């Protein structure tokens, strides 16, 4: 018994048939959806998988898959690709500790010019050097991954800002002004103290 004979006939509503016919003639639709609509139309008309394969020059495995999806879940499902979000590799506790310890250091300790880490620079360093010390799960670690690791900690080392970064560009003029005012209000030495210093 052939595989085709085991499959049920595909019953299309008028709306589904119209949708498939429009899709099969569409010029701007994805080619895979055009092919699937053609497959379903031919199958609904009673043609065998082998006939459809010969007519459309499409391999039988792709036709089987399309027809089976339509029979199991409907025409709409058969036309569209199901989106599968790429699964992010699991980050080990050791790798998380590596990232946290790295964030507690200064970039200058690793040969960088910057005084503080950004999430992007942490991610780049973790990808480049984490694998070398055995943390292969960090090979494709993105900025968002690093951010999640650091956010899970009570301390937020990546948010520390050193005084050099916050330094007021007007620091020197302001300091001179403060010293001038201080000199003006500072108690002047008495005459006796002055004479003592002069005579000394």
C-alpha positions as CSV (number, residue, x, y, z in Angstrom):
1,X,0.0,0.0,0.0
2,X,1.4,3.4,-1.0
3,X,1.9,6.3,1.4
4,X,-0.5,8.4,-0.6
5,X,-3.4,5.9,-0.2
6,X,-3.0,6.2,3.6
7,X,-3.8,9.9,3.5
8,X,-7.2,11.4,3.7
9,X,-8.6,13.6,1.0
10,X,-8.0,17.3,1.6
11,X,-11.4,19.1,1.7
12,X,-11.2,22.8,1.0
13,X,-13.8,25.5,1.7
14,X,-14.5,28.0,-1.0
15,X,-12.6,30.6,1.0
16,X,-9.5,28.3,1.4
17,X,-9.6,27.4,-2.3
18,X,-9.8,31.1,-3.3
19,X,-6.9,31.8,-0.9
20,X,-4.7,29.0,-2.4
21,X,-5.5,30.1,-6.0
22,X,-4.5,33.7,-5.2
23,X,-1.4,32.6,-3.5
24,X,-0.4,30.2,-6.3
25,X,-0.4,33.1,-8.7
26,X,1.2,35.7,-6.4
27,X,4.3,37.4,-7.6
28,X,5.5,39.0,-4.4
29,X,4.8,36.2,-2.0
30,X,7.6,34.0,-0.7
31,X,8.3,31.2,-3.2
32,X,7.9,28.5,-0.6
33,X,4.3,29.7,0.1
34,X,3.5,29.7,-3.6
35,X,4.8,26.1,-4.0
36,X,2.8,25.0,-0.9
37,X,-0.4,26.5,-2.2
38,X,0.1,24.8,-5.6
39,X,0.8,21.5,-3.8
40,X,-2.4,21.8,-1.7
41,X,-4.5,22.7,-4.8
42,X,-3.2,19.7,-6.7
43,X,-3.7,17.4,-3.8
44,X,-7.2,18.6,-3.2
45,X,-8.0,17.9,-6.8
46,X,-7.1,14.2,-6.3
47,X,-3.6,14.1,-7.8
48,X,-1.0,11.7,-6.2
49,X,2.1,12.8,-4.5
50,X,4.2,11.5,-7.4
51,X,2.1,13.4,-9.9
52,X,2.4,16.6,-8.0
53,X,6.2,16.1,-7.7
54,X,6.5,15.6,-11.4
55,X,4.3,18.7,-12.2
56,X,5.9,21.1,-9.8
57,X,9.5,19.7,-9.8
58,X,9.4,19.5,-6.0
59,X,10.8,16.6,-4.0
60,X,8.3,14.2,-2.5
61,X,9.4,14.7,1.1
62,X,8.5,18.4,0.9
63,X,5.1,17.5,-0.6
64,X,4.4,14.9,2.1
65,X,5.3,17.4,4.8
66,X,3.0,20.1,3.4
67,X,0.1,17.8,2.9
68,X,0.4,16.2,6.3
69,X,0.4,19.7,8.0
70,X,-2.7,20.7,6.1
71,X,-4.5,17.5,7.0
72,X,-3.5,17.8,10.7
73,X,-3.7,21.5,11.3
74,X,-5.3,23.2,8.4
75,X,-4.4,25.0,5.2
76,X,-3.2,28.2,6.9
77,X,-0.7,26.3,9.1
78,X,0.6,24.3,6.1
79,X,1.4,27.5,4.2
80,X,3.4,29.2,6.9
81,X,6.7,28.3,8.5
82,X,6.4,27.8,12.2
83,X,8.8,30.2,13.9
84,X,11.4,28.6,16.2
85,X,13.3,31.0,18.4
86,X,16.9,29.9,18.7
87,X,17.5,28.5,22.1
88,X,20.2,30.3,24.0
89,X,22.8,27.9,25.4
90,X,22.6,27.4,29.1
91,X,25.1,29.5,31.0
92,X,26.8,27.5,33.8
93,X,27.3,28.9,37.3
94,X,31.0,28.8,36.8
95,X,30.6,31.0,33.6
96,X,28.4,33.4,35.5
97,X,31.0,33.7,38.3
98,X,33.6,34.4,35.6
99,X,31.5,37.2,34.2
100,X,30.8,38.7,37.6
101,X,34.5,38.6,38.6
102,X,35.4,40.1,35.3
103,X,32.9,43.0,35.9
104,X,34.6,43.7,39.3
105,X,37.9,44.4,37.6
106,X,38.9,47.4,35.5
107,X,39.3,47.1,31.7
108,X,42.8,48.7,32.1
109,X,43.8,45.5,33.9
110,X,43.1,43.6,30.7
111,X,44.9,46.0,28.4
112,X,42.0,48.2,27.4
113,X,42.2,52.0,27.5
114,X,38.8,52.5,29.2
115,X,38.5,52.9,32.9
116,X,35.1,51.2,33.2
117,X,33.3,48.3,31.5
118,X,30.3,48.7,29.2
119,X,28.0,45.8,28.7
120,X,29.2,45.5,25.1
121,X,32.9,45.5,26.1
122,X,32.2,42.9,28.8
123,X,30.4,40.7,26.3
124,X,33.2,41.0,23.7
125,X,35.8,40.1,26.3
126,X,33.8,37.2,27.7
127,X,33.3,35.8,24.2
128,X,36.9,36.1,23.3
129,X,38.5,35.0,26.6
130,X,35.8,33.0,28.4
131,X,36.1,30.0,26.1
132,X,39.9,30.0,26.5
133,X,39.4,29.3,30.2
134,X,36.8,26.6,29.7
135,X,33.5,28.5,29.6
136,X,32.4,27.4,26.1
137,X,28.8,28.5,26.9
138,X,30.0,32.1,26.6
139,X,31.1,31.6,23.0
140,X,28.1,33.5,21.6
141,X,27.1,35.5,24.7
142,X,25.4,38.7,23.7
143,X,25.1,42.0,25.6
144,X,21.7,40.9,26.8
145,X,23.1,37.7,28.3
146,X,25.8,39.6,30.2
147,X,23.1,42.0,31.4
148,X,21.0,39.2,32.8
149,X,23.9,37.7,34.6
150,X,24.8,40.9,36.3
151,X,21.2,41.9,37.1
152,X,20.9,38.6,39.0
153,X,23.5,39.9,41.5
154,X,22.8,42.0,44.6
155,X,25.9,44.1,43.7
156,X,26.0,45.7,40.3
157,X,29.7,46.1,39.5
158,X,29.0,47.2,36.0
159,X,27.2,50.3,37.3
160,X,30.1,51.5,39.4
161,X,31.5,54.9,38.2
162,X,34.9,56.0,39.3
163,X,35.6,59.6,40.4
164,X,37.7,60.2,37.2
165,X,34.6,59.7,35.1
166,X,32.5,62.1,37.1
167,X,35.1,64.9,37.4
168,X,33.7,68.4,36.9
169,X,35.4,70.1,34.0
170,X,35.2,73.3,36.0
171,X,37.0,71.7,38.9
172,X,40.2,73.8,38.7
173,X,38.5,77.3,38.4
174,X,36.1,76.4,41.2
175,X,38.9,75.2,43.5
176,X,40.9,78.5,42.9
177,X,37.7,80.5,43.7
178,X,37.2,78.5,47.0
179,X,40.9,79.0,48.0
180,X,40.6,82.8,47.3
181,X,37.5,83.1,49.5
182,X,39.2,81.0,52.2
183,X,42.2,83.3,52.3
184,X,39.9,86.3,52.6
185,X,38.0,85.0,55.6
186,X,40.9,83.3,57.3
187,X,41.9,85.0,60.5
188,X,44.8,87.3,60.1
189,X,47.8,87.0,62.4
190,X,47.9,89.5,65.4
191,X,50.6,92.2,65.6
192,X,52.4,90.2,68.2
193,X,52.4,87.1,66.1
194,X,53.6,89.2,63.1
195,X,56.4,90.8,65.1
196,X,57.4,87.4,66.4
197,X,57.6,86.0,62.9
198,X,59.5,88.9,61.6
199,X,61.9,89.1,64.4
200,X,62.4,85.3,64.3
